[in-house]
Amino acid sequence: MMDQQGQEKFLQFILERVQEGKEEEARAILLENFKKQDEGTFSQQDIQEFVPKMLLLLKPEKLQEVQMIAQQFAGKFGY
């Protein structure tokens, strides 16, 4: 599970790579996922919903970089 500091780093990483004006939407999605992680209710289904939403918000030139990080992130949860 990602600790508070890890969550903050991941949040900043993503927010630096989303399209202009999409930051709040991205932040809301991430904070919801972090809340579920903290509660222990974060599931494979959450990841499957999270990834497409986030991909729509990212700058196209940052997609590959973020996908690589997201795979590492998912790996930490054993998915």
C-alpha positions, -999 to +999 in steps of 0.1 A: +000+000+000+012+035-008+019+056+022+008+093+025+041+105+011+040+081-018+004+092-026+015+129-026+044+122-049+021+102-073-005+130-072+021+156-081+036+134-108+002+130-125-009+166-120+022+178-138+013+157-168-024+164-172-038+187-198-044+224-189-076+228-170-079+191-162-060+192-129-090+193-106-107+164-123-075+144-121-070+153-084-105+142-076-101+108-093-067+102-075-080+113-041-109+089-044-086+061-052-062+069-023-092+070+000-102+035-012-066+023-007-065+037+028-098+019+036-086-013+020-114-013-006-093-005-037-099-033-062-089-045-097-122-030-109-111+004-095-078+002-115-098-008-147-120+023-143-092+046-131-068+040-160-091+050-189-103+081-171-068+092-164-056+086-199-082+109-212-069+137-190-032+134-197-012+153-223-007+130-253+031+133-252+031+121-215+010+090-220+038+065-224+057+078-194+026+077-172+016+042-184+050+029-173+047+044-138+011+033-135+022-003-143+047-001-115+020+014-092-004-014-101+024-040-095+027-028-059-009-041-054-003-074-071-025-068-101 
